[in-house]
Amino acid sequence: IPEGYSAEKIALLCERKGICTAEEFLKELSEGTFNNDFIKDIPDKDGVRYKLEGYLFPSTYNFSKDADASKVINTLLSEFQTQYNKVKDMLPEGMTMAEAINRAALIEREAKIDSEREMISGVIENRLNIDMILQIDASVVYAISDGLYDVDRVLYKDLEVDSPYNTYKYKGLPAGPICNP
């Protein structure tokens, strides 16, 4: 599962690999019960497409033929928990896990090459500090493509879409992460 894939893209990948249908994956993601400790720290916000978007850890996984959507999601969440436990004490003072993942997702989707990440992070922090709209194209693409990122370019009309993920229209971070960084 590549870095930067959204829940929808992971669902389609699972379907292509014969694990489960995309519909089964997304339904389980929305309705399933998961017991990872960090989930209690994810805020419930209006307009969030999938509460667990951002927490499905990208990596290479091997699943048995009898794996289903629940098994896949639990595996990705467990790996997130493992990786998060290694770095949680490094979060800047006052920054929540959810805020860190939201920022990381924006950087993941916005950066075209690794050397851009630090600059993008700085732009995000500077704009948040002065209460400026973020104007991140990747957040608009997430909103207009239903998480599939199958849009070649953002048009002026797209910048007006009424979505809690539209950082051209609304100040602050989007409602939730726009991918799984």
Residue, then its C-alpha position, 0 to 999 in steps of 0.5 A: i500500500p503506497e504512501g499517500y493512498s486514500a481509503e478509496k484507493i486502498a479499497l480499489l487496490c484490495e479489490r484488484k488483489g482479490i482480497c475483498t470488494a472496494e465496497e466491502f472495504l469502505k463499509e467495514l472502514s465506516e461501520g467496523t469496530f476497531n480497538n486500537d488505543f489511538i482511535k479514542d484520540i481521533p476527534d469526531k468532526d462534521g464532514v469527515r469522509y472516513k474517521l480512520e483516513g490517515y491511520l491506515f499505515p502504508s507498507t508492504y503486507n502479505f495477507s492470506k487468501d482468507a483475509d477479509a476487509s476487517k483483517v486488512i484494516n486491523t492490520l493497517l491500524s495495528e501497524f499505525q499504532t506500532q509506528y505511532n508509539k515510536v514517535k508520539d513523544m516527538l510531537p511538538e508541544g500542544m500538537t495532537m496526533a490528529e493534527a500531526i496526521n492531518r498535516a502529514a497527509l497534506i504534505e504527502r499529497e502536495a509534495k512531488i519530490d521529497s526535498e519539497r516536504e520541509m518547505i511545504s511544512g513551513v508554508i502550512e505552519n506559517r499560514l496556520n500561525i497567521d490565521m490564513i487559508l492554507q490554499i493546498d491544491a491536494s485538499v481540493v483534489y481530495a474533495i472533488s475526486d472523492g479521494l481517488y485523485d484522478v483529477d489532472r488539474v484544479l480549475y478555478k470553479d473547483l476552488e469554490v467547492d463547498s467541502p470541509y476539505n477545501t482549504y481555499k474556502y475554509k481556514g485551518l486544517p481540513a476536516g480530516p486527513i486527505c490520505n494515509p501518509 
